Every structure is written in C-alpha cells, then in structure tokens.
Amino acid sequence: MNFSVIDSQGNKIYCDIIGMFVHDNKNFIIYTDSQQNDNEKEVYASLYKISGNDMVLIPIVEESDWDLVDRYLEGV
C-alpha cells in the first residue's frame, strides 16, 4: 500500500506503508520514501488523522509513542 505527500518545497513524494496501528486512540503510520534506493531507505513514522478524503500526518513528539513504534518494528 502507498500514499503521496507534498513536502515543504511543493514536491510530491511517494511513500510505501510498512505498517499502521492504533494505540490509546492514536493512529500510527510507519513508511518509507519509495523513491529512495533500497540500500538507502529511511523509515519514518507519524501519527495521522483522516480529514475528509485526506490523511493528515502529525509529528510524533512523545518518547512513549516512539517506544511503541520501535516495538512495532521489532515485530515486523
């Protein structure tokens, strides 16, 4: 599954979803930039909400949320 985002310079970036999960009413998404070389792919994570037909990405700021992402990735 994939999606696209617009970066701060107005470029459209295509992303591949690694996984999604919900914990304590927070929606998490873990993804990569699909245009990166497989050897250089970085993994990103965000919270998200659905607004109409759009997914809005929200930065993760709480350490406990990052811990959840790490535990999810350990199981992938």
TAVEN-V401162 format. One record per residue. N is the residue number from 0. RES is the residue in one letter. PHI is phi in whole degrees, -180 to 180 (999 if undefined). OMEGA is omega in whole degrees, -180 to 180 (none if undefined). Layout:
N/RES/PHI/OMEGA, N/RES/PHI/OMEGA
This chain:
0/M/999/-180, 1/N/-146/178, 2/F/-156/177, 3/S/-127/177, 4/V/-132/175, 5/I/-107/-179, 6/D/-80/-175, 7/S/-66/177, 8/Q/-95/179, 9/G/86/179, 10/N/-84/176, 11/K/-85/-179, 12/I/-117/179, 13/Y/-93/-176, 14/C/-125/174, 15/D/-102/-179, 16/I/-84/174, 17/I/-86/180, 18/G/-172/177, 19/M/-139/176, 20/F/-155/179, 21/V/-120/176, 22/H/-145/-180, 23/D/50/179, 24/N/63/174, 25/K/-110/178, 26/N/-96/-180, 27/F/-112/173, 28/I/-134/178, 29/I/-121/-170, 30/Y/-154/175, 31/T/-128/173, 32/D/-81/-175, 33/S/-69/-179, 34/Q/-88/179, 35/Q/-79/174, 36/N/-62/-178, 37/D/-55/180, 38/N/-75/-176, 39/E/-113/-174, 40/K/-64/173, 41/E/-97/177, 42/V/-103/180, 43/Y/-118/176, 44/A/-142/178, 45/S/-148/162, 46/L/-85/176, 47/Y/-148/171, 48/K/-138/178, 49/I/-99/178, 50/S/-126/-175, 51/G/67/178, 52/N/-99/-175, 53/D/-108/171, 54/M/-98/179, 55/V/-105/179, 56/L/-84/-178, 57/I/-126/-179, 58/P/-60/173, 59/I/-86/-178, 60/V/-120/-177, 61/E/-89/-180, 62/E/-58/180, 63/S/-64/176, 64/D/-70/176, 65/W/-64/177, 66/D/-61/177, 67/L/-62/178, 68/V/-62/179, 69/D/-60/179, 70/R/-65/178, 71/Y/-62/-178, 72/L/-66/178, 73/E/-64/-179, 74/G/-89/-179, 75/V/-82/none
